[in-house]
Structure formats: structure tokens, C-alpha cells
């Protein structure tokens, strides 16, 4: 079978309309909407990067229209590690090196909290807790793993911020925490493979909706595969997608969904649909 030499039409299926055309342009590098007509090498790069990607509860499919007896060129991937400067904390474990929010994303998520107190229910190595504290917020940082909590303590000391660190299961501790606090959720994703596995509120967060009462606003950082339709009712939900630097494979950047939920309490009103 020969490699294609003429421009190739690429059709895209499965794009979540709620994420909008801007993210599609950022992911694809194309200024126009699909279908695209591209040189064979560029079409092959897009198929390698996007085909099969799970995104917001959907699965992307790219379909090249090729003449009989032809195929796309092979794609040679850069296997060198490129973390794009994400590792801005001095003390990290393997999970933290993968899942740490960039400095910019951590600050952007922190800006959703008016204060004075925020609970970081899965603080990990402490990156998001530190960004929250830098906004002048009181941060109650919870972590189940004592080794990860120790890393958060070391990072906070190294960067000169104060955190109220608590070891334990957030699901058990939430009822004991101050009502009216904001709530930040970044549960462990499980490493790079999590980007390809379907997940939803129950499998990723596991906090019963009734336990969320009294926390407002709520911000969830989730992998790109998170199903937006699984978000608990009773809040006005909005979301943004953040495309990070390439993973070690060189194929796909870590794309996080930053999801904001605010209590919807006006009498006689219905919560707006996500979008």
C-alpha cells in the first residue's frame, strides 16, 4: 500500500459541542471547522494526536477519506519528556509530576473563590492549596496519604505560605468543616492513563451530593475524559478546558476541565443547563 500524496479530507465525529470551537482550534491547530482538507503528513499528525481521545464524556473519531490502495504517512513521535515548566513545586512524587496544575491554571482556579475560607479536599502535594493561600485565603488542606501531606507541608514552607493541613478522608471530614467555605476538588486521576478512561462524578470524586450542601462555590479540576452530564444537580455549572504541554509520549497534552459550580438559590428559578 502506498502513502497518500494528494490532500486528504478529514472528518471529525464526537466533538462535545459544549466545549466550543476555540478549544477545537487549539487542539487541532486548524483555523477552520471540520471537515479539513490537509496535506497527508498533517492529516496523519492529527489522526495520531486526536483519534480515540476521550473528551468530556465523548470519544473523538477522525476519518480520513483516502483513495483505494493508499494510507496516511507514518508519524514519528518525539518520546523526549517535555513538561513545559509545570513542575513549579520543589517537592513532588510521581503523581504530582503528572497532575500538578500549572502555576497559571492554579491561579486562575483560585480566582473563583471570594473567601475567606476554602477547603482543598484532595490537596496532594499542595500546588492548588498554595495558589489559594497566595490570594489571601484561609486554606484547609486535606490529604488521605500522609506521605503526600508531608510533601504539601514542605512545599508550603519552601514557598512561604501557611496552610491548615489535615490528614484524613475528605468524605468523612467535610461534615465537620465550616459552612460557607468554598470547596476545591482535584481528586487523584491515576496517572496518564486516566485521560483515556471514561470517568464521572461517582468514579472520580465519590462525594455524595448532599455532602456538598453549604460549600459555595465549588471548583472541580477533572481529566478531559470526565463526563459533564454526571455533575450533581442543584448548581449552576460552567467549565473551561485548559490544554497543557505534551506528555512524555509527545502525543497528547494533559487537558484539564476546570468546572465551577455555584449554588442556585433564587426562589422559583431553575438551574441553567451546563454550557
N, C-alpha and C positions, 0 to 999 in steps of 0.2 A: 504493500500500500504506500502511495506517495504522499508527501506533505503538500498541503494546500499552498497555492501560490497566489491565488486571487483573493480579494477582500471577502471576509466571511461575515454573514449575518448571525448575530447572537440574540436569541430571545431569552427573556428572564421571566420566571414564574416564582410565585411565593413571596414577593416583597410585601412586608407589612405596611399597609397604607398609612397607619398611624405614625410611622417614623418619618414620613415625608421625603421629598426629593433631595433635600440638602445632604442628608446622610448617604443616600444612594450615590450622589455625585462624589462625596468624599471617599466612599469605599471603592467605587469603580474607577475614579479618575476621569469620568466622562461628563461632558457638559450638557449632553442631551439625554432625553429619556429613552429607554429601550423600546423597540429593538435597535441594536447598534450594528453598523457595518464597519468592520475593523480589519486592519492587516492581520494575516494569520498569526503572527507571533504575539501581537497584542491580545487577540482573541484567546489564544492559549493561556496567556498570563491570567486573564480574568477568569477563565474556567478553573484554573488551578487555585485561584485565590478565593472564589466565591461559591462555586458549585458545591452543594451539600451543606453550606453553612446554616446553622440553626440560629434564628434571629427572632426574638420576641414571640416565641410560640409557633413560628413558621419555619419552613425549610426552603432555602433558595435553590432553584434549579436553573442552570444555564444550558440552553440548547443551541449548539452551533449547526447551521444549515450548510452542509458540505456536499460537494459533488460526489457521486459514487466513486469509490476507489481511492478517496483521499482522506487524510486525517490532519488534525492540528499538529504543529511542530511540538517537539518535546520541550518542556520547561525545565531549566536548570536552576534549582533553588539555592539560595545563599544560606548555608547552615550555620554561619557565624552568629554568635549571640549579640543581639542589639537591644539594649534595654532602654535606650533613649533618655537616660538620665533619671529613670523612675526611682532608683534607689537613693532617695534623699535622706533616709534614716540611717544612722551609723550601725544599728544592731538589728539584723534580720535573720529569720530562718528561711527554709526553702519556700514555704507557703507565702511568707511575706515578700520574698523576692519576686514572686509571680503576681500576687494580688494587691500589693501596695498601691494605693491611689497616687497618681502623680501629685506633685505639690499644687499644681493649678486646679486639678479636679477636687482635691481635698478642700481647698479654699472656697471653691465655687459651691460645694455642697454645704459647707459650714455657713455660708451666707444666707441660707434659707432659715436659720434659727434666730429669732429675735431675742432669745434669752429669757430669764437669766441662767437657766439650768438645762443641760442636755444630758441624756443618758446614751452612752455608746454601748449597745448591748453585746457586741462581739468585737472587742477592741483590738484583738490580735496583738501586733507589735506596736500599736499606738499611733499610727500615722494620722488617721482621721481625728482621733481624740486630741492630738497636738494641734491640728488645724483649728478645731473648735475652741480650744483654750486660747489660741492666739487671737481670737476675736473677742476675748474678754469674758467668755462664758465659763460658768462653773461646769465641769465635766465629771460625771460619774461613769467611770470606765469599767466595764465588766468583762471578764475573760475566764472561760472554764479551765483552760490549760495553764497551770502555774508557770511553766517554762515560758510561754508566750507573754504572760503577765509580767514576768521578770524582764523580758525584752522591752516591753512598753515602759516599765519603770526606768530602765537605763536610757531609753531614747528621750523620755521626758526630762530626765536630769541633764542629759547632754545638750538638749536644746533649750533648757532654762524655762520650762513651763511646769505648772502644777496641775496634777490630775488626782482625783479621788479614785484610786484603783481598788477594785473589789474582785476577789476570786470567787467564782461560782457560776451556776447555770442561770442565764438571764431569764429564762422562762419561769424559774422559781422566784427570782429576786424582783421581777417587775412589780408585783403587788405591794412590795414594801417600799417602793421608791416614791419621791414626791410627786403628787398630782400636779398637772400643769406643766411638767417638763416636756421639752422636745425629745424625740426618740430617733436615734440614728442606728440603722441596721446594715451591717455588711457581714453576713454570715460567711463562714469558710466555704469557698467554692469547690474545693477538692482538687486544685491544680489545673493545668492547661486543658485536660480532657473535659472539664466541666463546660467549656464553651460549646462543645459538640453534643452534650447530653441534654435532653429536654428536662426542664425543671419548672416548678411552680411555687406558689406561696407555701404550700404544705411541705414539700420536699426540701426547699431551701431554707425557709425561715422557721417554720414549725411553731409559731406563736399563735395561739387561738385568738380570733378577732376580739373576743370580749376582754382579753388582757390588754388590749390597746387603748381601752377607754381612759380618758384623762391625759393621754400623751398627744401633744399637738405643737408643731407639725411633726410628721413622720417622714423621714427620708430613708429610702432603701437603695443601696448600690447592689445591682444584680448582674450576673453574666448575660451576654447577649441572647442566650437561649431561653431566658425567663419568659414564661407565658403571661403576658399582661392581663389576659382575661381572668386570671386567678386572684387578682388583687382583692382584698376584703372590701365588702360594701360599707357604706356609711361615710365615705370621704370623697372629697373632690381630688382626683388623681391627675397629675401631669407628669411628663417624663421627658428626659433628654438622653441622647445617645452620645457617648464620648469614645472616639476611636483613638486607641493608644498606639504606641510604637510596635513594630513587628515582634512576634515571639521568636524564640531561639530557632525555630524551624525556618524563619524567613517568609512564611506563607501568610499568616493571618495576625493582625494586630489584636491586642486584648481590647475588646469593645465592651464597655460597661454601660448598662442602663441605669441612669440616675433618676429615681422615681420619687416624686414628692406627693404626699397625701396630707391634706388639711381637713380638719373636722368640718362637716357641713351641718350647721345647726340652726339655720334660719327656719322659723316655723312655716309650714306649708310649702317648702321648697323640696325639690328632688335633686339628688346628687347628679351633676353632669356626667356624661359618659366620658371615659378616657379618650384623649386625643390631643 
